[in-house]
Amino acid sequence: MNLIIRHVEIMERIDQLIRLQATGSPEDCSARLGISKTKLYRIIGVMKNLNAPIEYDFSIQSYVYVEEVGFKFGFYTKKNEVKKLNPFVG
């Protein structure tokens, strides 16, 4: 599998876990994702470089977003996006 696609899939999964406040400790999270703790730190670093406001909350033992964000990666056709924005089109 393409390395970039794999990293995006991991970022999507991390995003899901963060939204659920269910990443657990870095050790738990990396084990859940099937990656090393070092790779987890690298990917979270990439997410932060992409402006994800991620911090680790020791009280709930999970990574969290410190402000509300959206995350979407991929392509879509403009035609489909217009339909999503205005259900009366098309």
Summary of the structure (lengths in Angstrom):
residues: 90
radius of gyration: 15.7
end to end distance: 36.2
largest distance: 48.9
contacts: 197
relative contact order: 0.14
helix: 51%
strand: 9%
